[in-house]
Amino acid sequence: IKPMLTVKDVARLLHVHVNTLRRWSDQGIIRAYRITRRGDRRFRQEDIARFLTEYDEFNHNTPAEKSASLARHIT
């Protein structure tokens, strides 16, 4: 079993607030796994790497491609 990252770990890595990361998780932008009775979130390194790749591609797309990409994540 590969070690999983905590909310704090990923927030620090992505330079975002922990609440932003939680919101992204709730919206399905970044995949999180719930553990424990409290429902603590954990993240796989592969999922974070995929997010960063998609984010990088998003930043290099045209405005029309960005709109389509955002629509996919929102719905």
TAQUIFEN-V415258 format. One record per residue. RES is the residue in one letter. SS is DSSP state (H for helix, E for strand, C for the rest). PSI is psi in radians with two decimals (999 if undefined). OMEGA is omega as a letter, one per 40 degrees, with the letter a starting at -180 (none if undefined). Layout:
# TAQUIFEN-V415258
res & ss & psi & omega
RES & SS & PSI & OMEGA
RES & SS & PSI & OMEGA
This chain:
# TAQUIFEN-V415258
res & ss & psi & omega
I & C & 2.24 & i
K & C & 2.52 & i
P & C & 2.51 & i
M & C & 2.73 & a
L & E & 2.55 & i
T & C & 2.98 & i
V & H & -0.78 & a
K & H & -0.75 & i
D & H & -0.86 & a
V & H & -0.70 & i
A & H & -0.74 & i
R & H & -0.74 & a
L & H & -0.71 & a
L & H & -0.08 & a
H & C & 0.82 & i
V & C & 2.85 & i
H & C & 2.62 & a
V & H & -0.60 & i
N & H & -0.57 & i
T & H & -0.79 & i
L & H & -0.72 & i
R & H & -0.73 & i
R & H & -0.77 & i
W & H & -0.67 & i
S & H & -0.80 & i
D & H & -0.59 & a
Q & H & -0.11 & i
G & C & 0.23 & i
I & C & -0.70 & i
I & C & 2.32 & a
R & C & 2.27 & i
A & C & 2.65 & i
Y & E & 2.30 & a
R & E & 2.30 & i
I & E & 2.89 & i
T & C & 2.94 & i
R & C & -0.55 & a
R & C & -0.31 & a
G & C & 0.53 & i
D & E & 2.51 & i
R & E & 2.49 & i
R & E & 2.63 & a
F & E & 2.45 & i
R & C & 2.51 & i
Q & H & -0.65 & a
E & H & -0.67 & i
D & H & -0.65 & i
I & H & -0.72 & i
A & H & -0.72 & i
R & H & -0.76 & i
F & H & -0.80 & a
L & H & -0.65 & i
T & H & -0.81 & i
E & H & -0.68 & i
Y & H & -0.74 & i
D & H & -0.76 & i
E & H & -0.71 & i
F & H & -0.73 & a
N & H & -0.30 & i
H & H & 0.01 & a
N & C & 2.86 & i
T & C & 2.87 & i
P & H & -0.67 & i
A & H & -0.71 & i
E & H & -0.63 & i
K & H & -0.75 & i
S & H & -0.76 & i
A & H & -0.71 & i
S & H & -0.77 & i
L & H & -0.72 & i
A & H & -0.68 & i
R & H & -0.67 & a
H & H & -0.53 & a
I & H & -0.66 & a
T & C & 999 & none
